[in-house]
Amino acid sequence: MITLRRRWGDQAVRHAEMVAARAIRQAETISESLLDALSDEVAVVDVSGRIVAVNDAWKRSAANNGDPKPGHAGVGRNYLDVWRGSAEVGAELAEEALRGIEGVLNGTTAQFSLEYACPSRTERRWLLLTATPLLTDVLGAVISQRDITEARMARDALNLGAGLQPRELSQPFLPTLTRNLATALNVRHAFVADLIDEESRTVRILSHWAGTAYGENLEYAIGGTPCEQVLQGRLCYFDSNVQDRFPRDFWLEQIGAEAYMAIPLFDQAGRPLGCMGIVHDGALKEDTPRESILRMYAARAASEVDRRRSESKLRYQGQLIANVHDAIISTDQHWRLVSWNHAAAQIYGWQEAEVLGRPVYEVLGTEFAGLDPAQVRLDLEQSGRFSGQVVEYHKGGEPIDIEATITALKDDHGRLTGYVTVNRDVTERERAGDALRQAEAKRSALLEAIPDMMFTLAADGTYVGYTPAEGIEPHVPLHKFLGKNVSEIMPQLVAVQCMSAIEAALQSRRVQSFEYQLDIGGDTRDFEARIVPSGAEEVLAIVRDYTAQRRQERADASRREIEELEGKVERQMIRRNPYSLTFREFTVLNLVAAGVADKEVADRLSLSIFTVNKHVANILGKMNALSRTEAAVRAQKEGLLP
């Protein structure tokens, strides 16, 4: 009996050990998964600065940057040495980063944070570096880096808000791009489509300009459509009868398509993203460089679609460690709080001891915009995940804009055991976005109020954008000058004036202006151009038609000249008038003697050519002169001219 009890006891111990080991492995797996799921780049360094562990985000960043850069060293490398090397070559902020991290490692600094620029292979990124001591018996620190490029760019754009910017900046990017493309190529439709499922070959139209308004953004399978050919990696162009070639394409039939041109969009790795193209309800003529213009617009569309894809990737929940910037909160299956990290305390103002065991909705007061909380909980139980923006509340009652990712946790048998939430405070970003939108709305209103044509030009004089003015058209149609250089469109003298003003504006960052004349349909018109720097290598040319004002100024000057002449004639007639010329004949004689042609005499005196000729005939008869020249010479000799 004693032996049986001992054996039973040994089995119970082994079973307990197995359960404990499985629980430890499960906890370690969850911890590693949470760490790797973080979008922040995280590394652990020992007291000497040697990197002992990194998460997946850190590894991806290092791979994307090729050779290690500041902030991107591999496991086993000394992180401090990386910054020392950067400091030796004069890298910006390297000395400050080195001092801050060393202070955390030697215990003189509780926490260190620094924003710095990190160039990668394809772009310039902004990172927020944070160093926090390890809260364990092992000395060292946790290094985290967050990509803040988007927030930094939004902040920089807001700082530039006082400058004059093109109206397009205040509108959604892809809709503006498709509308401008259709306008540039003088076609009815322009679109951008995203390849959302490669296996089913399905695309979603992200933006469709339909001539007078934006069309419906549809999803459809591309089999039997021209888009299928485009996504094979080549330009697809049909100048007419496109519906006959693709009778299964319901969208072409729906919009009344006759002609079609589209090219594929690729990401930086060469993978297909979708396509961009134009559709017209009539045949296309070979009168514009459509392909080159379409490729220019498609390059920008590809970057935007790629950016959208990157932003739409779900942010998975992170590890429960104190130094990450996101609030990481876990609950049991009844939504009672069981963990609360340091970032949660900073964001919400509640300390861990104050909230553990309490219902999460009681602490945070979560508001789901337009959603029923009960329905959200039901969806979580069924799908296992929720991601979206919510409003929650600080301990003091202030609302906080939160990007929340909630994941249901289940055991080996699929039973719900609780939830992990990763919450990011986006209040400042939302405020910056609101301020930026308000600033852009003001700029848009200002531009709407300006009664002038506005041309966006690159530093080399290339037209890259146009904003029309009500009732005024450029002397060359939009599709004929967009993408061309000013020297190809304007007369040589005007082009030289324009390039000189562009250069001066970009160098001085001050507004430059000049006046010029153009012969439009036999009519000479006067213009004033103001060149405003709107970017590092871009200007805005604000052009006003001053023809009516200049004509009025010339008419006023001519009237004053005639009034002065008539005063002199009146005084001369009183002194001497041997041929009994009338007042008007005396005035005409003065103008003829000055070499003024009959038409100009008529214009100045507001007479008809017939009346002027009659006055000239009377003058010749009364002076018994055979020609105008003889009459003029005799009048000069006899002192009849003032």
C-alpha positions in Angstrom: 0.0 0.0 0.0 2.8 2.4 0.8 4.5 1.5 -2.5 1.2 2.3 -4.4 0.8 5.6 -2.6 4.5 6.5 -3.4 4.0 5.7 -7.0 0.7 7.6 -7.2 2.5 10.5 -5.5 5.4 10.4 -8.0 2.9 10.4 -10.9 1.1 13.4 -9.4 4.4 15.2 -9.1 5.4 14.4 -12.7 2.0 15.4 -13.9 2.2 18.7 -12.0 5.7 19.3 -13.5 4.4 18.6 -17.0 1.5 21.1 -16.5 3.9 23.7 -15.1 6.4 23.2 -18.0 3.6 23.5 -20.5 2.4 26.7 -18.8 5.9 28.1 -18.9 6.3 27.2 -22.6 2.9 28.7 -23.4 3.9 31.9 -21.5 7.2 32.1 -23.2 5.5 31.6 -26.6 3.0 34.3 -25.9 5.7 36.6 -24.7 7.9 36.0 -27.8 4.8 36.4 -30.0 3.8 39.6 -28.4 7.4 41.0 -28.7 7.5 40.0 -32.4 4.1 41.4 -33.1 5.1 44.9 -32.0 5.5 47.4 -34.8 8.2 49.0 -32.7 11.8 47.8 -33.2 12.9 46.3 -29.8 16.4 45.1 -28.7 17.8 44.1 -25.3 21.4 45.1 -24.5 23.5 44.0 -21.5 25.3 46.5 -19.2 28.3 46.7 -21.7 26.0 47.6 -24.6 26.1 44.2 -26.3 22.9 43.3 -28.1 21.5 40.0 -26.6 18.0 39.8 -28.2 16.0 41.6 -30.9 12.4 41.3 -32.2 11.3 40.7 -35.8 10.7 44.4 -36.5 14.4 45.1 -35.6 15.6 42.3 -37.8 13.4 43.5 -40.8 14.7 47.0 -40.4 18.3 45.9 -40.3 17.8 43.8 -43.5 16.1 46.7 -45.3 19.1 49.0 -44.5 21.8 46.6 -45.7 24.9 47.2 -43.6 24.1 48.1 -40.0 23.3 51.8 -39.5 22.8 53.8 -36.3 20.1 52.0 -34.3 20.2 48.8 -36.5 23.0 46.5 -35.2 22.6 42.7 -35.0 22.7 40.3 -32.0 26.2 40.0 -30.6 27.3 43.5 -31.8 27.9 46.3 -29.3 25.2 48.8 -29.7 27.3 51.6 -28.2 30.0 51.0 -30.7 27.6 51.6 -33.5 26.8 55.1 -32.1 30.5 55.7 -31.4 31.3 55.0 -35.0 28.5 57.4 -36.1 29.8 60.1 -33.8 33.3 59.8 -35.3 32.0 60.5 -38.8 30.0 63.5 -37.5 26.5 61.9 -37.7 23.9 64.3 -36.4 22.8 63.7 -32.8 25.1 60.6 -32.5 26.9 62.1 -29.4 23.6 62.9 -27.7 22.3 59.4 -28.3 25.6 57.8 -27.0 25.5 59.9 -23.8 21.8 59.1 -23.2 22.1 55.3 -23.7 25.3 55.2 -21.5 23.4 57.1 -18.8 20.6 54.5 -18.8 23.1 51.6 -18.6 25.1 53.1 -15.7 22.0 54.1 -13.8 22.4 57.9 -13.9 19.4 58.3 -16.2 16.0 56.8 -15.6 14.9 56.9 -19.2 16.3 58.5 -22.5 14.4 59.4 -25.6 15.6 61.0 -28.9 14.1 61.7 -32.3 16.6 61.3 -35.1 16.6 60.9 -38.9 17.7 57.5 -40.3 18.2 57.3 -44.1 17.3 53.9 -45.6 17.9 52.5 -49.1 14.7 54.1 -50.4 13.7 57.0 -48.2 14.5 59.2 -45.2 12.8 57.8 -42.0 12.4 59.5 -38.7 12.7 57.3 -35.6 11.9 57.8 -31.9 14.6 56.1 -29.9 13.9 55.1 -26.2 16.2 53.5 -23.8 14.8 52.1 -20.5 16.6 50.0 -17.8 15.7 46.3 -17.5 13.4 45.8 -14.6 15.1 42.4 -13.8 18.1 41.1 -11.8 20.1 41.3 -15.0 21.7 44.7 -15.6 21.1 46.2 -19.0 18.5 48.1 -21.0 15.6 47.7 -23.5 16.1 49.8 -26.6 13.0 50.5 -28.7 12.6 52.5 -31.9 9.3 53.7 -33.4 8.9 54.9 -36.9 7.4 58.4 -36.6 8.0 59.5 -40.2 4.2 60.0 -40.9 3.7 62.2 -37.8 6.9 64.1 -38.4 5.8 64.8 -42.0 2.4 65.9 -40.9 4.0 68.2 -38.4 6.4 69.6 -41.0 3.5 70.1 -43.4 1.6 72.0 -40.8 4.6 74.2 -40.1 4.6 75.1 -43.8 0.9 76.1 -43.7 1.7 79.8 -43.7 3.1 79.5 -47.2 1.0 79.5 -50.4 0.4 76.0 -51.6 -1.4 74.5 -54.7 -5.1 73.7 -54.0 -4.6 70.0 -54.7 -2.8 69.6 -51.4 -6.0 70.1 -49.5 -7.8 67.3 -51.3 -7.5 63.4 -51.1 -4.5 62.3 -53.0 -5.8 59.6 -55.4 -9.1 61.3 -56.3 -7.1 64.5 -57.1 -4.6 62.4 -59.1 -7.2 60.7 -61.2 -9.1 63.9 -61.9 -6.0 65.7 -62.9 -4.9 62.8 -65.1 -8.3 62.9 -67.0 -8.0 66.6 -67.4 -4.4 66.4 -68.6 -5.2 63.8 -71.2 -8.6 65.3 -72.1 -10.5 62.1 -71.5 -13.7 61.2 -69.8 -12.5 58.7 -67.2 -9.3 58.0 -65.2 -9.0 55.3 -62.5 -6.6 53.6 -60.1 -7.3 50.0 -59.1 -5.8 47.9 -56.3 -5.1 44.1 -56.8 -6.7 42.9 -53.6 -6.5 39.2 -54.2 -3.9 37.6 -56.5 -5.4 34.1 -56.3 -8.9 35.1 -57.3 -7.5 37.9 -59.6 -9.8 40.5 -58.0 -9.2 44.3 -58.1 -10.8 47.1 -56.2 -11.2 50.5 -57.8 -9.7 53.0 -55.3 -10.6 56.2 -57.3 -12.6 56.7 -60.5 -13.1 60.2 -62.1 -16.0 59.9 -64.4 -15.9 63.3 -66.2 -18.2 65.3 -63.9 -18.0 63.5 -60.6 -16.3 60.5 -59.0 -17.7 57.1 -59.9 -18.4 54.1 -57.7 -15.4 52.2 -56.3 -16.2 48.6 -57.4 -14.6 45.3 -56.8 -14.5 42.8 -59.7 -12.7 39.8 -61.1 -10.4 40.7 -63.9 -10.8 37.6 -66.1 -11.8 38.6 -69.6 -11.0 42.3 -69.0 -8.1 44.5 -70.3 -7.0 44.8 -66.7 -6.0 41.1 -66.8 -3.5 41.9 -69.6 -2.2 45.0 -67.7 -1.5 43.0 -64.6 0.6 40.6 -66.7 3.1 43.5 -66.6 2.6 45.5 -69.8 0.9 48.6 -71.2 -2.5 47.9 -72.6 -3.8 50.4 -75.2 -6.9 50.3 -77.5 -7.7 53.5 -79.4 -11.2 52.4 -80.2 -13.7 49.5 -80.0 -12.5 48.3 -76.6 -15.9 46.9 -75.7 -15.9 44.6 -78.8 -12.5 43.2 -77.7 -13.7 42.6 -74.1 -17.4 41.8 -74.2 -17.3 40.2 -70.7 -16.2 43.4 -69.1 -19.4 44.8 -67.6 -17.7 47.9 -66.3 -16.6 49.1 -69.7 -20.2 48.6 -70.9 -21.5 50.5 -67.9 -19.4 53.6 -68.5 -19.8 53.6 -72.3 -16.1 52.9 -73.0 -14.7 53.3 -76.5 -11.0 53.7 -75.9 -8.7 52.4 -73.1 -5.1 52.8 -71.9 -3.7 51.4 -68.7 -0.3 50.4 -67.2 0.5 48.2 -64.2 1.6 49.6 -60.8 4.5 47.9 -58.9 5.8 48.1 -55.4 9.5 48.7 -54.7 10.2 45.0 -54.9 8.6 44.7 -58.3 5.4 43.0 -57.1 2.1 44.0 -58.8 0.0 46.4 -56.8 -2.8 47.2 -59.4 -3.1 49.4 -62.4 -3.8 53.0 -63.4 -5.5 54.0 -66.7 -7.8 56.2 -68.7 -11.0 55.4 -70.5 -12.7 57.6 -73.1 -16.2 57.5 -74.6 -14.8 58.3 -78.1 -11.8 57.1 -80.1 -8.4 58.4 -79.1 -6.2 60.2 -81.6 -2.4 60.2 -81.6 -2.1 63.8 -80.7 -0.8 63.8 -77.1 2.1 61.9 -75.4 -0.4 59.9 -73.3 1.9 57.1 -72.3 4.6 59.3 -70.9 2.1 61.4 -68.9 0.3 58.3 -67.7 3.6 56.8 -66.5 4.4 60.0 -64.6 1.0 59.8 -62.8 1.3 56.1 -62.3 4.6 56.4 -60.5 2.9 58.6 -57.9 -0.1 56.4 -57.7 2.0 53.3 -57.1 3.7 55.0 -54.2 0.3 56.0 -52.7 -1.2 52.5 -53.2 1.9 50.9 -51.6 1.7 53.4 -48.7 -2.0 52.5 -48.2 -1.2 48.8 -48.2 1.5 49.3 -45.6 -0.8 51.4 -43.4 -3.6 48.8 -43.7 -1.5 46.0 -42.3 -2.9 45.0 -38.9 -0.8 46.0 -35.9 -0.6 42.9 -33.8 -0.5 43.0 -30.0 2.7 43.5 -28.3 4.6 42.0 -25.3 3.8 43.1 -21.8 7.0 45.0 -21.1 7.3 48.4 -19.5 9.2 50.4 -22.0 7.0 50.2 -25.1 5.0 53.3 -26.1 1.7 51.4 -26.5 -0.6 50.6 -23.6 -0.7 46.8 -23.4 -3.6 45.5 -21.3 -4.9 42.0 -20.7 -8.1 40.8 -19.2 -9.8 37.6 -18.4 -12.7 36.2 -20.4 -15.1 38.4 -18.4 -13.1 41.6 -19.3 -11.6 42.0 -15.8 -8.2 43.6 -15.9 -5.3 41.2 -15.1 -2.3 43.2 -16.4 -1.5 46.9 -17.0 1.9 48.0 -18.3 3.8 51.2 -17.6 2.7 52.9 -20.9 -1.0 52.3 -19.9 -0.3 54.1 -16.7 1.3 57.0 -18.6 -1.6 57.2 -21.1 -4.5 56.8 -18.8 -3.2 58.1 -15.5 -4.2 55.0 -13.5 -1.6 53.0 -11.7 -1.6 49.2 -12.0 -2.7 48.6 -8.4 -5.7 50.9 -8.9 -7.2 48.9 -11.8 -6.4 45.2 -11.5 -9.5 43.2 -11.0 -11.8 46.0 -12.2 -13.9 45.7 -15.5 -12.0 47.4 -18.3 -15.0 49.4 -19.5 -15.3 50.9 -16.0 -11.7 52.1 -16.1 -11.4 53.3 -19.7 -15.0 54.2 -20.6 -14.4 53.0 -24.2 -16.6 54.5 -26.9 -16.8 52.6 -30.2 -17.6 55.2 -32.9 -20.9 54.1 -34.4 -20.7 50.5 -33.1 -22.6 48.7 -30.3 -20.1 47.5 -27.6 -22.1 44.3 -27.2 -21.8 43.6 -30.9 -18.0 44.3 -30.8 -17.6 41.7 -28.0 -19.7 39.2 -29.9 -17.6 39.7 -33.1 -14.4 39.3 -30.9 -15.7 36.0 -29.6 -16.4 34.8 -33.1 -13.6 36.2 -35.2 -11.0 36.6 -32.4 -9.9 40.1 -33.4 -11.0 43.8 -33.5 -8.9 46.7 -34.8 -10.1 50.3 -35.0 -10.1 53.8 -33.6 -12.0 54.4 -30.3 -12.3 57.2 -27.7 -11.3 56.4 -24.1 -10.8 58.5 -21.0 -8.0 59.6 -18.8 -8.3 59.2 -15.0 -8.9 63.0 -14.9 -11.8 62.7 -17.4 -10.1 64.0 -20.5 -10.9 62.1 -23.8 -8.1 60.3 -25.6 -8.1 59.2 -29.2 -6.9 55.6 -29.3 -6.0 53.1 -32.1 -7.0 49.8 -30.5 -6.1 46.2 -31.5 -7.9 43.6 -29.4 -7.1 39.9 -29.8 -9.0 37.0 -28.1 -6.8 34.5 -26.3 -7.7 30.8 -26.4 -6.3 27.7 -24.8 -5.2 24.5 -26.6 -8.9 23.3 -26.8 -10.1 26.6 -28.4 -11.8 27.9 -25.3 -11.7 31.6 -24.6 -9.4 32.5 -21.8 -9.2 36.3 -22.1 -8.1 39.3 -24.2 -5.0 41.2 -25.0 -5.3 44.8 -26.1 -2.6 47.0 -27.6 -3.7 50.7 -27.5 -1.8 53.6 -29.1 -2.5 57.2 -28.1 -3.1 59.1 -31.3 -4.6 62.2 -29.7 -1.7 64.5 -30.8 -1.7 63.0 -34.3 -5.4 63.6 -34.6 -5.0 67.2 -33.3 -2.2 67.8 -35.8 -4.3 66.3 -38.6 -7.3 68.5 -37.6 -5.0 71.6 -37.5 -3.5 70.6 -40.9 -6.9 70.1 -42.5 -8.0 73.5 -41.1 -4.9 75.1 -42.5 -5.4 73.4 -45.9 -9.1 74.5 -45.9 -8.0 78.1 -45.4 -5.5 77.8 -48.2 -8.1 76.3 -50.5 -10.5 79.1 -49.7 -7.8 81.6 -50.4 -7.0 80.0 -53.7 -10.6 79.8 -54.6 -10.9 83.6 -54.0 -8.0 84.5 -56.3 -9.4 85.4 -59.7 -6.2 84.4 -61.5 -4.8 81.4 -63.4 -2.3 79.4 -61.4 0.5 77.3 -62.9 2.8 75.0 -60.9 6.2 74.9 -62.4 9.3 72.9 -61.5 12.7 74.6 -61.1 13.6 73.8 -64.7 10.5 75.5 -66.0 8.3 72.4 -66.6 4.6 72.8 -66.1 3.5 70.2 -63.5 0.1 71.6 -62.5 -2.7 74.0 -63.3 -5.6 75.6 -61.5 -8.0 77.4 -63.7 -9.6 80.8 -63.1 -13.3 81.5 -63.7 -13.9 83.0 -67.2 -10.2 82.8 -68.2 -8.6 80.2 -70.3 -4.8 79.7 -71.0 -3.8 80.5 -74.6 -2.7 76.8 -75.0 -5.0 73.9 -74.0 -4.0 72.1 -70.8 -3.0 68.8 -72.5 -0.6 70.6 -74.8 1.4 72.4 -72.0 1.2 70.1 -69.0 4.6 68.3 -68.7 6.2 70.6 -71.2 8.8 73.3 -70.6 8.0 77.0 -70.6 10.5 77.5 -73.4 8.4 75.1 -75.6 5.1 77.0 -74.9 5.9 80.7 -74.5 7.6 83.2 -76.9 11.4 83.3 -76.3 11.4 86.7 -74.6 8.6 85.7 -72.2 10.3 82.3 -71.5 13.5 84.1 -70.6 11.6 86.4 -68.2 9.9 83.5 -66.6 13.0 81.4 -66.0 14.8 84.4 -64.6 11.9 85.0 -62.2 11.8 81.3 -61.2 15.5 81.3 -60.4 15.3 84.5 -58.4 12.2 83.3 -56.4 13.8 80.0 -55.5 17.1 81.6 -54.4 15.6 84.5 -52.5 12.4 82.7 -51.3 10.6 86.0 -52.2 7.8 86.7 -54.7 9.0 87.9 -58.1 6.8 89.5 -60.8 7.0 90.6 -64.4 4.7 91.8 -67.2 4.5 90.5 -70.7 2.3 90.6 -73.8 0.9 87.7 -76.0 -0.8 87.8 -79.4 -3.9 85.7 -79.0 -6.0 85.3 -82.1 -4.8 88.6 -83.5 -5.5 90.5 -80.3 -2.5 91.7 -78.2 -3.2 91.0 -74.5 -1.3 92.2 -71.4 -0.5 89.9 -68.5 1.2 90.1 -65.1 2.9 87.0 -63.6 3.8 86.7 -59.9 6.2 83.8 -59.1 5.7 82.4 -55.6 8.1 79.8 -54.1 6.0 76.8 -53.0 8.6 74.2 -52.4 12.3 73.5 -52.5 12.3 73.0 -56.3 8.8 74.3 -57.3 7.0 77.6 -57.8 3.5 78.8 -58.2 2.9 81.2 -61.1 -0.1 83.4 -60.5 -1.1 85.0 -63.8 -3.6 87.9 -64.2 -4.9 89.3 -67.5 -4.4 93.1 -67.3 -5.5 93.8 -70.9 -8.6 95.9 -70.0 -6.7 97.9 -67.4 -3.7 98.5 -69.7 -6.0 99.6 -72.5 -7.8 102.0 -70.3 -4.4 103.4 -69.1 -3.3 103.9 -72.7 -6.7 105.5 -73.6 -6.4 107.9 -70.6 -2.9 108.8 -71.7 -4.0 109.4 -75.3 -6.9 111.6 -74.0 -4.6 113.7 -71.9 -2.3 114.1 -74.9 -5.1 115.2 -77.2 -6.5 117.6 -74.5 -3.0 119.1 -74.2 -2.7 119.4 -78.1 -6.1 121.0 -78.4 -5.2 123.6 -75.8 -2.1 124.5 -77.9 -4.1 124.6 -81.1 -6.7 126.9 -79.6 -4.0 129.3 -78.5 -2.2 129.1 -81.9 -5.5 129.9 -83.8 -5.9 133.0 -81.7 -2.4 134.2 -82.6 -2.3 133.2 -86.3 -4.7 131.4 -88.7 -4.0 132.8 -92.3 -5.9 129.9 -94.0 -9.1 130.1 -91.9 -8.7 126.5 -90.8 -11.4 125.2 -88.4 -10.4 124.1 -84.9 -10.7 120.4 -85.9 -8.7 121.0 -89.1 -6.0 122.8 -87.2 -5.8 119.8 -84.8 -5.6 117.3 -87.6 -2.9 119.4 -89.3 -0.8 119.2 -86.1 -1.1 115.4 -86.0 -0.4 114.9 -89.7 2.7 117.1 -89.4 3.8 114.9 -86.5 3.7 111.9 -88.8 0.6 110.3 -87.3 -1.3 108.0 -89.7 -4.9 108.6 -90.6 -6.2 105.5 -88.6 -4.3 106.6 -85.5 -5.6 110.2 -85.9 -9.1 108.8 -86.1 -8.5 106.7 -82.9 -7.1 109.6 -81.0 -9.8 112.1 -82.0 -12.6 109.5 -81.8 -13.4 110.2 -85.5 -14.1 107.9 -88.5 -11.4 107.5 -91.2 -13.8 109.1 -93.6 -14.1 112.3 -91.4 -10.3 112.4 -91.0 -9.8 112.1 -94.8 -12.3 114.9 -95.3 -10.4 117.2 -92.9 -7.1 116.4 -94.7 -8.7 117.3 -98.1 -10.0 120.6 -96.7 -6.6 121.4 -95.2 -4.9 120.8 -98.6 -7.5 122.9 -100.4 -7.3 125.9 -98.1 -3.5 125.9 -98.0 -3.3 125.2 -101.8 -0.9 122.3 -101.1 -0.4 119.3 -103.3 0.4 116.8 -100.5 0.4 116.3 -96.8 4.1 116.7 -96.7 3.9 120.1 -98.4 1.2 121.3 -96.0 3.2 120.1 -93.0 6.4 121.8 -94.2 4.6 125.1 -95.0 2.8 125.1 -91.6 6.2 124.6 -89.9 7.8 127.4 -91.8 4.9 129.8 -91.3 4.8 129.2 -87.5 1.4 127.6 -87.6 2.5 124.6 -85.4 2.9 125.0 -81.6 
